[in-house]
Amino acid sequence: MVEIESNQTPNQSSSEQTQQSPLTQQTSQTNPLQSSSHRILDPYLIHPSDNPTTCLVSPQLEGDNYATWTRGMTKALNAKGKLGFVDGNTPPPASDLPLLNCWKRCDDLVSSWIIHSVHPDLRSSLMYADSARTIWNDLKVRFSQSNAPQLYHLKTAIINLKQADMSVTNYFTRLKSLWDEYDSLVSSEPCICGASKFLIERQERDRAMEFLQGLHDRFSNIRSQILLIEPLPSAQKIFNLVKQEEAQQFIAMPPALSTESAALQARGNPPQRHSFNKRQRPYCDHCNKYGHTRQTCYQIHGFPPSKPKGTAPISTVAAVTSTDKQEQPVLPSLSADQYNRLLSMLSTPNIDDDILPKVNLTGPTFEPDDWSG
């Protein structure tokens, strides 16, 4: 008789058995060959990395983003094998107490995930819920909307979306996210008449047109070339072509200076004002005055004999005297004679104060003598 030695110690085997859920232990006792598969599909299995304070979806639920949030949470819970706790496919066991304790532990874990995946302002209204399914249904009733307003909002956002200052990649990513969200709200049934291919081609053509409509005007040339292609490529293929055109434009575009570098360059090289036609004033380095040079300075060569010291030069006095003698008109358009005549006309009274103002009347008039008293 040959003894087969096992590599596992009794302590290791007992510890692994304690980590298994009661459902896995019960399955391994009845059918050991199916224990590994049931261990993978066991909804009560909790991985060591499953932290109750983990946020499964980002961004968190704030109310307006319920459609995208619930889709992300559904995928995350399904990946962890806990989706049945919110959709009702994993109800609490009725009779088995150990299974009920395991279900309660997993349900509290899912509830904690949901609470930490919503905005902190909404957490206080979810803390006292009995189960994860109750929290899930409560959020659905509060924030879910009918499809008609959401479809209208998405269609309007798709039509009004323009590239503007975005890159082609960012523009296509935002547009595709709107398309995917719209498809998730539109229920489609399988086609049995053979027209599904035609419907798919029409949808691809419409989305290609929507992508081309929002492109920047600098892609007008390649847009005209794409519209001439028959049949029209898909939106993904058009994105690839426009992306290559954007790369070519970036290579051909000269490097532009940034605002900071342009400001530093302007500060380092201030504009110089050239005055080639401007005549420089003479300067005397002896008396430090402008208007004459050292060769004509009175302090060095002396004042003229007929002019006392301290008086102005003869040229300056002559200029002032000639200016005083000239009669400058007060108004630019009137001469001095015209201005004097105007003053005389204004000073002479032309209106006789004894003459009363009269009013011209049409028709017969009555004088004071016409009245008989």
C-alpha beads as a LAMMPS data file, in Angstrom:
LAMMPS data file: protein, C-alpha beads

373 atoms
372 bonds

1 atom types
1 bond types

-500.0 500.0 xlo xhi
-500.0 500.0 ylo yhi
-500.0 500.0 zlo zhi

Masses

1 110.0

Atoms # bond

1 1 1 0.000 0.000 0.000
2 1 1 1.438 3.334 -1.125
3 1 1 0.967 6.436 0.924
4 1 1 0.574 9.758 -0.933
5 1 1 2.064 12.625 0.974
6 1 1 0.197 15.898 0.829
7 1 1 2.026 19.236 0.590
8 1 1 -0.616 20.979 2.642
9 1 1 -0.444 21.067 6.378
10 1 1 -3.576 20.527 8.445
11 1 1 -3.547 24.167 9.527
12 1 1 -3.503 25.395 5.930
13 1 1 -6.353 23.183 4.846
14 1 1 -8.459 24.235 7.793
15 1 1 -7.811 27.955 7.144
16 1 1 -8.821 27.624 3.484
17 1 1 -11.975 25.852 4.544
18 1 1 -12.922 28.707 6.847
19 1 1 -12.533 31.248 4.032
20 1 1 -15.079 29.448 1.898
21 1 1 -18.695 30.477 2.123
22 1 1 -21.300 27.988 3.364
23 1 1 -22.649 27.609 -0.166
24 1 1 -19.201 26.600 -1.452
25 1 1 -18.645 24.215 1.468
26 1 1 -22.000 22.576 0.873
27 1 1 -21.290 22.179 -2.847
28 1 1 -17.809 20.744 -2.215
29 1 1 -19.259 18.129 0.134
30 1 1 -21.908 17.018 -2.344
31 1 1 -19.867 17.227 -5.558
32 1 1 -16.137 17.935 -5.136
33 1 1 -15.576 18.191 -8.908
34 1 1 -17.767 21.286 -9.147
35 1 1 -16.340 23.058 -6.089
36 1 1 -13.933 25.280 -8.034
37 1 1 -16.565 26.521 -10.486
38 1 1 -19.067 27.218 -7.727
39 1 1 -16.396 29.048 -5.796
40 1 1 -15.933 31.423 -8.729
41 1 1 -19.674 31.955 -9.174
42 1 1 -20.438 32.164 -5.473
43 1 1 -22.209 35.529 -4.783
44 1 1 -21.243 35.301 -1.101
45 1 1 -17.529 35.258 -1.843
46 1 1 -15.706 38.384 -0.622
47 1 1 -12.242 39.108 -1.946
48 1 1 -9.623 40.522 0.438
49 1 1 -9.407 43.657 -1.742
50 1 1 -13.137 44.394 -1.359
51 1 1 -13.034 47.473 0.848
52 1 1 -16.425 48.760 2.101
53 1 1 -15.309 52.394 1.690
54 1 1 -14.385 51.988 -1.981
55 1 1 -16.014 54.304 -4.538
56 1 1 -16.823 52.112 -7.514
57 1 1 -17.836 54.852 -9.988
58 1 1 -16.368 58.256 -10.699
59 1 1 -17.834 60.863 -10.850
60 1 1 -20.193 60.298 -7.983
61 1 1 -23.958 60.502 -8.281
62 1 1 -25.173 64.099 -8.041
63 1 1 -28.654 63.744 -9.544
64 1 1 -28.233 64.909 -13.128
65 1 1 -25.813 62.129 -14.042
66 1 1 -27.999 59.241 -12.910
67 1 1 -28.097 57.573 -16.336
68 1 1 -24.307 57.295 -16.653
69 1 1 -23.856 56.562 -12.940
70 1 1 -26.286 53.633 -12.846
71 1 1 -24.700 52.130 -15.952
72 1 1 -21.241 52.341 -14.411
73 1 1 -22.460 50.900 -11.099
74 1 1 -24.164 48.011 -12.897
75 1 1 -20.927 47.095 -14.642
76 1 1 -18.881 47.411 -11.432
77 1 1 -21.262 45.281 -9.355
78 1 1 -21.484 42.670 -12.085
79 1 1 -17.676 42.493 -12.255
80 1 1 -17.571 41.810 -8.514
81 1 1 -20.388 39.240 -8.697
82 1 1 -22.752 41.285 -6.518
83 1 1 -25.273 42.547 -9.067
84 1 1 -27.915 40.129 -7.784
85 1 1 -28.119 42.018 -4.490
86 1 1 -29.588 45.101 -6.227
87 1 1 -31.650 43.558 -9.044
88 1 1 -33.307 40.898 -6.854
89 1 1 -31.647 37.815 -8.355
90 1 1 -29.956 37.026 -5.015
91 1 1 -32.741 37.159 -2.422
92 1 1 -32.081 36.490 1.259
93 1 1 -32.336 32.806 2.223
94 1 1 -35.389 31.933 4.272
95 1 1 -34.397 29.007 6.489
96 1 1 -30.628 28.567 6.530
97 1 1 -29.213 30.815 9.246
98 1 1 -25.519 30.590 8.224
99 1 1 -26.427 31.529 4.637
100 1 1 -28.560 34.372 5.946
101 1 1 -25.599 35.766 7.866
102 1 1 -23.397 35.556 4.783
103 1 1 -26.086 37.235 2.689
104 1 1 -26.403 40.025 5.215
105 1 1 -22.660 40.567 5.238
106 1 1 -22.480 40.806 1.425
107 1 1 -25.581 43.008 1.295
108 1 1 -24.023 45.447 3.759
109 1 1 -20.879 45.497 1.615
110 1 1 -22.880 46.377 -1.506
111 1 1 -24.838 49.024 0.416
112 1 1 -21.580 50.616 1.562
113 1 1 -20.299 50.672 -2.026
114 1 1 -23.431 52.438 -3.218
115 1 1 -23.363 54.979 -0.371
116 1 1 -19.722 55.861 -1.015
117 1 1 -20.414 56.208 -4.746
118 1 1 -22.952 59.042 -4.306
119 1 1 -22.368 62.675 -3.422
120 1 1 -21.850 63.400 0.314
121 1 1 -25.008 65.537 0.337
122 1 1 -27.104 62.476 -0.591
123 1 1 -25.559 59.972 1.818
124 1 1 -27.556 61.043 4.852
125 1 1 -30.813 59.959 3.186
126 1 1 -29.450 56.451 2.485
127 1 1 -27.822 55.498 5.750
128 1 1 -30.911 53.916 7.356
129 1 1 -32.032 51.744 4.420
130 1 1 -32.596 48.055 5.149
131 1 1 -30.826 46.558 2.150
132 1 1 -28.869 47.408 -0.963
133 1 1 -31.912 46.756 -3.133
134 1 1 -33.893 49.335 -1.126
135 1 1 -31.173 51.957 -1.708
136 1 1 -31.019 51.082 -5.402
137 1 1 -34.765 51.419 -5.905
138 1 1 -34.878 54.638 -3.874
139 1 1 -32.272 56.283 -6.112
140 1 1 -34.068 55.018 -9.203
141 1 1 -37.382 56.546 -8.139
142 1 1 -35.797 59.871 -7.200
143 1 1 -33.453 60.492 -10.126
144 1 1 -34.618 58.390 -13.056
145 1 1 -36.443 60.230 -15.816
146 1 1 -38.546 59.186 -18.752
147 1 1 -36.755 58.631 -22.020
148 1 1 -38.425 61.457 -23.962
149 1 1 -36.805 64.428 -22.122
150 1 1 -33.434 62.689 -22.072
151 1 1 -33.603 61.874 -25.771
152 1 1 -34.535 65.484 -26.574
153 1 1 -31.659 66.780 -24.445
154 1 1 -29.177 64.406 -26.066
155 1 1 -30.340 65.229 -29.594
156 1 1 -30.018 68.950 -28.877
157 1 1 -26.534 68.466 -27.399
158 1 1 -25.425 66.461 -30.455
159 1 1 -26.679 69.095 -32.896
160 1 1 -25.189 72.056 -30.994
161 1 1 -21.814 70.443 -30.299
162 1 1 -19.014 72.213 -32.193
163 1 1 -15.277 71.630 -32.206
164 1 1 -14.315 75.288 -31.561
165 1 1 -10.987 75.224 -29.670
166 1 1 -11.028 71.484 -28.898
167 1 1 -8.755 69.016 -30.593
168 1 1 -10.214 66.494 -33.012
169 1 1 -9.744 63.691 -30.484
170 1 1 -11.571 65.513 -27.684
171 1 1 -14.339 66.579 -30.043
172 1 1 -14.921 63.039 -31.322
173 1 1 -14.782 61.602 -27.798
174 1 1 -17.495 63.947 -26.525
175 1 1 -19.642 63.289 -29.574
176 1 1 -19.280 59.527 -29.262
177 1 1 -20.213 59.614 -25.579
178 1 1 -23.451 61.379 -26.529
179 1 1 -24.117 58.770 -29.217
180 1 1 -23.568 55.889 -26.798
181 1 1 -25.811 57.451 -24.167
182 1 1 -28.517 57.954 -26.779
183 1 1 -28.258 54.314 -27.896
184 1 1 -28.598 53.106 -24.304
185 1 1 -31.974 54.854 -23.998
186 1 1 -33.388 53.735 -27.340
187 1 1 -34.769 50.211 -27.187
188 1 1 -34.130 48.277 -30.376
189 1 1 -35.764 44.975 -31.239
190 1 1 -34.137 42.358 -33.463
191 1 1 -35.086 42.810 -37.102
192 1 1 -36.703 39.836 -38.834
193 1 1 -37.390 41.463 -42.210
194 1 1 -33.784 41.742 -43.385
195 1 1 -33.659 45.559 -43.283
196 1 1 -31.251 45.773 -40.345
197 1 1 -28.271 46.328 -42.644
198 1 1 -29.994 49.305 -44.278
199 1 1 -30.861 50.799 -40.873
200 1 1 -27.285 50.440 -39.633
201 1 1 -25.898 52.096 -42.776
202 1 1 -28.313 55.002 -42.434
203 1 1 -27.342 55.480 -38.772
204 1 1 -23.650 55.480 -39.695
205 1 1 -24.271 58.038 -42.447
206 1 1 -26.198 60.329 -40.100
207 1 1 -23.449 60.203 -37.492
208 1 1 -20.785 60.874 -40.091
209 1 1 -22.726 63.976 -41.154
210 1 1 -23.055 65.122 -37.533
211 1 1 -19.306 64.766 -37.057
212 1 1 -18.525 66.737 -40.220
213 1 1 -20.988 69.509 -39.342
214 1 1 -19.244 70.309 -36.072
215 1 1 -15.705 70.437 -37.444
216 1 1 -13.736 73.668 -37.476
217 1 1 -13.578 75.725 -40.665
218 1 1 -9.882 74.968 -41.083
219 1 1 -10.921 71.419 -42.108
220 1 1 -13.216 72.655 -44.884
221 1 1 -10.974 71.272 -47.637
222 1 1 -10.828 67.732 -46.334
223 1 1 -14.527 67.896 -45.462
224 1 1 -15.340 68.653 -49.097
225 1 1 -13.154 65.765 -50.235
226 1 1 -14.811 63.322 -47.807
227 1 1 -18.295 64.301 -48.956
228 1 1 -17.311 63.339 -52.515
229 1 1 -16.395 59.785 -51.474
230 1 1 -18.972 57.173 -52.474
231 1 1 -20.024 55.402 -50.316
232 1 1 -19.548 57.786 -47.416
233 1 1 -17.075 56.406 -44.831
234 1 1 -18.085 55.744 -41.255
235 1 1 -17.584 58.269 -38.489
236 1 1 -14.581 56.350 -37.136
237 1 1 -12.885 56.357 -40.543
238 1 1 -13.593 60.067 -41.025
239 1 1 -12.122 60.760 -37.596
240 1 1 -8.942 58.969 -38.641
241 1 1 -8.658 61.076 -41.814
242 1 1 -9.309 64.348 -40.018
243 1 1 -6.812 63.394 -37.316
244 1 1 -4.118 62.971 -39.969
245 1 1 -5.036 66.336 -41.488
246 1 1 -4.723 67.948 -38.054
247 1 1 -1.235 66.480 -37.676
248 1 1 -0.232 67.864 -41.091
249 1 1 -1.514 71.322 -40.181
250 1 1 0.386 71.225 -36.920
251 1 1 3.623 70.415 -38.746
252 1 1 3.135 73.178 -41.332
253 1 1 2.138 75.766 -38.740
254 1 1 5.032 78.011 -37.563
255 1 1 5.689 77.976 -33.844
256 1 1 3.773 80.794 -32.201
257 1 1 5.190 82.714 -29.283
258 1 1 3.335 82.402 -26.050
259 1 1 1.948 85.418 -24.248
260 1 1 4.626 85.374 -21.559
261 1 1 7.519 85.046 -24.000
262 1 1 6.130 87.827 -26.184
263 1 1 5.792 90.092 -23.152
264 1 1 9.364 89.355 -22.038
265 1 1 10.670 90.015 -25.527
266 1 1 8.817 93.318 -25.702
267 1 1 10.110 94.284 -22.274
268 1 1 13.707 93.394 -23.142
269 1 1 13.699 95.254 -26.460
270 1 1 11.712 98.476 -26.037
271 1 1 10.779 100.310 -29.229
272 1 1 13.290 102.971 -30.202
273 1 1 12.078 106.278 -31.549
274 1 1 14.213 107.478 -34.419
275 1 1 14.210 111.215 -35.065
276 1 1 16.408 111.675 -38.107
277 1 1 14.777 114.937 -39.139
278 1 1 14.715 116.435 -35.671
279 1 1 17.306 119.182 -35.193
280 1 1 19.208 119.127 -31.922
281 1 1 19.254 122.269 -29.829
282 1 1 22.661 123.917 -29.248
283 1 1 24.062 123.450 -25.738
284 1 1 26.711 125.373 -23.845
285 1 1 28.829 123.250 -21.515
286 1 1 30.127 126.371 -19.688
287 1 1 26.842 127.779 -18.328
288 1 1 24.881 124.542 -18.800
289 1 1 22.139 126.215 -20.835
290 1 1 20.484 125.486 -24.142
291 1 1 20.125 127.963 -27.004
292 1 1 23.809 128.748 -27.691
293 1 1 27.212 127.126 -27.733
294 1 1 30.487 127.795 -25.964
295 1 1 31.717 129.939 -28.894
296 1 1 28.847 132.440 -28.463
297 1 1 28.499 132.368 -24.679
298 1 1 28.271 135.916 -23.198
299 1 1 29.795 134.774 -19.913
300 1 1 33.033 133.876 -21.703
301 1 1 33.236 136.477 -24.442
302 1 1 31.348 139.266 -22.664
303 1 1 28.138 141.108 -23.436
304 1 1 27.850 143.607 -26.326
305 1 1 28.905 147.211 -25.402
306 1 1 25.401 148.709 -25.823
307 1 1 23.692 146.053 -23.757
308 1 1 23.966 145.788 -19.979
309 1 1 24.608 142.507 -18.259
310 1 1 21.539 140.461 -17.428
311 1 1 19.374 141.634 -20.334
312 1 1 18.150 139.344 -23.030
313 1 1 19.935 139.063 -26.376
314 1 1 19.163 141.546 -29.140
315 1 1 17.504 138.890 -31.288
316 1 1 15.130 137.965 -28.491
317 1 1 14.180 141.611 -27.753
318 1 1 13.611 142.281 -31.406
319 1 1 11.390 139.271 -31.720
320 1 1 9.298 140.290 -28.704
321 1 1 8.985 143.903 -29.931
322 1 1 7.910 142.841 -33.380
323 1 1 5.359 140.511 -31.891
324 1 1 3.881 143.253 -29.685
325 1 1 3.577 145.688 -32.570
326 1 1 1.688 143.257 -34.747
327 1 1 -2.041 143.435 -34.412
328 1 1 -3.285 139.901 -34.142
329 1 1 -6.988 139.406 -34.758
330 1 1 -8.977 138.079 -31.846
331 1 1 -10.858 135.644 -34.038
332 1 1 -9.014 133.640 -36.694
333 1 1 -11.618 134.432 -39.369
334 1 1 -11.882 138.206 -38.608
335 1 1 -9.357 140.950 -39.080
336 1 1 -8.726 143.662 -36.521
337 1 1 -10.799 146.208 -38.473
338 1 1 -13.735 143.818 -38.781
339 1 1 -13.524 142.997 -35.096
340 1 1 -13.680 146.711 -34.121
341 1 1 -16.680 147.301 -36.363
342 1 1 -18.428 144.341 -34.792
343 1 1 -17.875 145.763 -31.317
344 1 1 -19.283 149.129 -32.398
345 1 1 -22.372 147.533 -33.855
346 1 1 -22.998 145.579 -30.682
347 1 1 -22.585 148.638 -28.447
348 1 1 -25.048 150.861 -30.493
349 1 1 -28.736 150.257 -29.623
350 1 1 -30.719 149.401 -32.734
351 1 1 -34.070 148.760 -31.125
352 1 1 -36.273 151.651 -29.941
353 1 1 -37.695 150.857 -26.553
354 1 1 -40.678 153.225 -27.190
355 1 1 -41.897 151.099 -30.087
356 1 1 -44.210 148.452 -28.814
357 1 1 -44.163 145.089 -30.469
358 1 1 -46.970 144.498 -32.859
359 1 1 -48.572 141.344 -34.143
360 1 1 -49.677 141.030 -37.724
361 1 1 -53.310 140.003 -37.831
362 1 1 -55.362 139.090 -40.840
363 1 1 -58.876 140.388 -41.202
364 1 1 -60.588 143.519 -39.763
365 1 1 -59.036 145.172 -36.744
366 1 1 -60.545 147.524 -34.150
367 1 1 -58.793 150.700 -33.137
368 1 1 -59.483 152.568 -29.837
369 1 1 -61.592 155.207 -31.685
370 1 1 -63.909 152.550 -33.084
371 1 1 -65.394 151.910 -29.650
372 1 1 -68.218 154.202 -28.536
373 1 1 -68.850 154.497 -24.874

Bonds

1 1 1 2
2 1 2 3
3 1 3 4
4 1 4 5
5 1 5 6
6 1 6 7
7 1 7 8
8 1 8 9
9 1 9 10
10 1 10 11
11 1 11 12
12 1 12 13
13 1 13 14
14 1 14 15
15 1 15 16
16 1 16 17
17 1 17 18
18 1 18 19
19 1 19 20
20 1 20 21
21 1 21 22
22 1 22 23
23 1 23 24
24 1 24 25
25 1 25 26
26 1 26 27
27 1 27 28
28 1 28 29
29 1 29 30
30 1 30 31
31 1 31 32
32 1 32 33
33 1 33 34
34 1 34 35
35 1 35 36
36 1 36 37
37 1 37 38
38 1 38 39
39 1 39 40
40 1 40 41
41 1 41 42
42 1 42 43
43 1 43 44
44 1 44 45
45 1 45 46
46 1 46 47
47 1 47 48
48 1 48 49
49 1 49 50
50 1 50 51
51 1 51 52
52 1 52 53
53 1 53 54
54 1 54 55
55 1 55 56
56 1 56 57
57 1 57 58
58 1 58 59
59 1 59 60
60 1 60 61
61 1 61 62
62 1 62 63
63 1 63 64
64 1 64 65
65 1 65 66
66 1 66 67
67 1 67 68
68 1 68 69
69 1 69 70
70 1 70 71
71 1 71 72
72 1 72 73
73 1 73 74
74 1 74 75
75 1 75 76
76 1 76 77
77 1 77 78
78 1 78 79
79 1 79 80
80 1 80 81
81 1 81 82
82 1 82 83
83 1 83 84
84 1 84 85
85 1 85 86
86 1 86 87
87 1 87 88
88 1 88 89
89 1 89 90
90 1 90 91
91 1 91 92
92 1 92 93
93 1 93 94
94 1 94 95
95 1 95 96
96 1 96 97
97 1 97 98
98 1 98 99
99 1 99 100
100 1 100 101
101 1 101 102
102 1 102 103
103 1 103 104
104 1 104 105
105 1 105 106
106 1 106 107
107 1 107 108
108 1 108 109
109 1 109 110
110 1 110 111
111 1 111 112
112 1 112 113
113 1 113 114
114 1 114 115
115 1 115 116
116 1 116 117
117 1 117 118
118 1 118 119
119 1 119 120
120 1 120 121
121 1 121 122
122 1 122 123
123 1 123 124
124 1 124 125
125 1 125 126
126 1 126 127
127 1 127 128
128 1 128 129
129 1 129 130
130 1 130 131
131 1 131 132
132 1 132 133
133 1 133 134
134 1 134 135
135 1 135 136
136 1 136 137
137 1 137 138
138 1 138 139
139 1 139 140
140 1 140 141
141 1 141 142
142 1 142 143
143 1 143 144
144 1 144 145
145 1 145 146
146 1 146 147
147 1 147 148
148 1 148 149
149 1 149 150
150 1 150 151
151 1 151 152
152 1 152 153
153 1 153 154
154 1 154 155
155 1 155 156
156 1 156 157
157 1 157 158
158 1 158 159
159 1 159 160
160 1 160 161
161 1 161 162
162 1 162 163
163 1 163 164
164 1 164 165
165 1 165 166
166 1 166 167
167 1 167 168
168 1 168 169
169 1 169 170
170 1 170 171
171 1 171 172
172 1 172 173
173 1 173 174
174 1 174 175
175 1 175 176
176 1 176 177
177 1 177 178
178 1 178 179
179 1 179 180
180 1 180 181
181 1 181 182
182 1 182 183
183 1 183 184
184 1 184 185
185 1 185 186
186 1 186 187
187 1 187 188
188 1 188 189
189 1 189 190
190 1 190 191
191 1 191 192
192 1 192 193
193 1 193 194
194 1 194 195
195 1 195 196
196 1 196 197
197 1 197 198
198 1 198 199
199 1 199 200
200 1 200 201
201 1 201 202
202 1 202 203
203 1 203 204
204 1 204 205
205 1 205 206
206 1 206 207
207 1 207 208
208 1 208 209
209 1 209 210
210 1 210 211
211 1 211 212
212 1 212 213
213 1 213 214
214 1 214 215
215 1 215 216
216 1 216 217
217 1 217 218
218 1 218 219
219 1 219 220
220 1 220 221
221 1 221 222
222 1 222 223
223 1 223 224
224 1 224 225
225 1 225 226
226 1 226 227
227 1 227 228
228 1 228 229
229 1 229 230
230 1 230 231
231 1 231 232
232 1 232 233
233 1 233 234
234 1 234 235
235 1 235 236
236 1 236 237
237 1 237 238
238 1 238 239
239 1 239 240
240 1 240 241
241 1 241 242
242 1 242 243
243 1 243 244
244 1 244 245
245 1 245 246
246 1 246 247
247 1 247 248
248 1 248 249
249 1 249 250
250 1 250 251
251 1 251 252
252 1 252 253
253 1 253 254
254 1 254 255
255 1 255 256
256 1 256 257
257 1 257 258
258 1 258 259
259 1 259 260
260 1 260 261
261 1 261 262
262 1 262 263
263 1 263 264
264 1 264 265
265 1 265 266
266 1 266 267
267 1 267 268
268 1 268 269
269 1 269 270
270 1 270 271
271 1 271 272
272 1 272 273
273 1 273 274
274 1 274 275
275 1 275 276
276 1 276 277
277 1 277 278
278 1 278 279
279 1 279 280
280 1 280 281
281 1 281 282
282 1 282 283
283 1 283 284
284 1 284 285
285 1 285 286
286 1 286 287
287 1 287 288
288 1 288 289
289 1 289 290
290 1 290 291
291 1 291 292
292 1 292 293
293 1 293 294
294 1 294 295
295 1 295 296
296 1 296 297
297 1 297 298
298 1 298 299
299 1 299 300
300 1 300 301
301 1 301 302
302 1 302 303
303 1 303 304
304 1 304 305
305 1 305 306
306 1 306 307
307 1 307 308
308 1 308 309
309 1 309 310
310 1 310 311
311 1 311 312
312 1 312 313
313 1 313 314
314 1 314 315
315 1 315 316
316 1 316 317
317 1 317 318
318 1 318 319
319 1 319 320
320 1 320 321
321 1 321 322
322 1 322 323
323 1 323 324
324 1 324 325
325 1 325 326
326 1 326 327
327 1 327 328
328 1 328 329
329 1 329 330
330 1 330 331
331 1 331 332
332 1 332 333
333 1 333 334
334 1 334 335
335 1 335 336
336 1 336 337
337 1 337 338
338 1 338 339
339 1 339 340
340 1 340 341
341 1 341 342
342 1 342 343
343 1 343 344
344 1 344 345
345 1 345 346
346 1 346 347
347 1 347 348
348 1 348 349
349 1 349 350
350 1 350 351
351 1 351 352
352 1 352 353
353 1 353 354
354 1 354 355
355 1 355 356
356 1 356 357
357 1 357 358
358 1 358 359
359 1 359 360
360 1 360 361
361 1 361 362
362 1 362 363
363 1 363 364
364 1 364 365
365 1 365 366
366 1 366 367
367 1 367 368
368 1 368 369
369 1 369 370
370 1 370 371
371 1 371 372
372 1 372 373
